[in-house]
C-alpha cells in the first residue's frame, strides 16, 4: 500500500474518531450536542466517506475499463 493511501485512510479514521469523541464529550459535559458540533460530525463523516469511497470507485472503474486487471482472467473484446 502506498504511503499516500495510508495517510488518507489515517486521516479518515481520525476524522471519524474525533467526531465521535467530541459528541461523547458534549453529551457528558452539557447533556446536549451543539449545532456546530453536529455540523462538524456531518462534514467529517462526509469527508471520510469520500476518502474511502473514491478509492473503491476508481479501482472498480479501472477494472471495468481494463486499465488494471487484478484477477488475470482473459477478457473477450467481442461478445
C-alpha positions in Angstrom: 0.0 0.0 0.0 1.3 3.4 -0.9 2.2 5.9 1.8 -0.3 8.5 0.4 -3.1 5.9 0.7 -2.1 5.1 4.3 -2.2 8.8 5.1 -5.6 9.3 3.5 -7.0 6.3 5.4 -5.4 7.5 8.7 -7.0 10.9 8.3 -10.4 9.4 7.5 -10.2 7.3 10.6 -9.0 10.2 12.7 -12.0 12.3 11.5 -14.5 9.6 12.4 -12.9 9.0 15.8 -12.6 12.7 16.6 -16.2 13.4 15.7 -17.5 10.6 17.9 -15.2 11.6 20.8 -16.4 15.3 20.5 -20.1 14.2 20.5 -19.5 11.9 23.5 -17.7 14.7 25.4 -20.5 17.2 24.8 -23.2 14.8 25.9 -21.3 14.1 29.1 -20.5 17.8 29.7 -23.7 19.6 28.8 -26.2 16.8 28.1 -26.7 18.2 24.6 -24.9 18.4 21.3 -24.5 21.8 19.9 -25.4 22.6 16.3 -21.8 23.4 15.4 -20.7 20.0 16.6 -23.3 18.3 14.5 -22.1 20.3 11.5 -18.5 19.1 12.3 -19.7 15.5 12.6 -21.6 15.7 9.3 -18.6 17.2 7.4 -16.2 14.7 9.0 -18.3 11.7 8.0 -18.8 13.1 4.5 -15.1 13.6 4.0 -14.2 10.2 5.5 -16.8 8.5 3.3 -15.5 10.2 0.2 -11.9 9.2 1.1 -12.9 5.5 1.4 -15.5 5.6 -1.4 -13.4 7.4 -4.0 -10.6 4.9 -4.0 -13.0 2.0 -4.2 -14.9 3.6 -7.1 -11.7 4.4 -9.0 -10.4 0.8 -8.6 -13.8 -0.6 -9.8 -13.8 1.7 -12.8 -10.3 0.9 -13.8 -11.0 -2.9 -13.6 -14.2 -2.4 -15.6 -12.5 -0.5 -18.4 -9.4 -2.7 -18.5 -6.8 -0.3 -17.1 -5.9 -2.6 -14.3 -6.6 -6.4 -14.4 -6.2 -7.9 -10.9 -7.6 -11.3 -11.5 -5.6 -12.1 -14.7 -8.6 -13.6 -16.4 -8.7 -13.4 -20.2 -11.1 -10.8 -21.5 -13.1 -11.1 -24.7 -13.2 -8.0 -26.8 -16.2 -9.2 -28.7 -19.4 -10.8 -27.5 
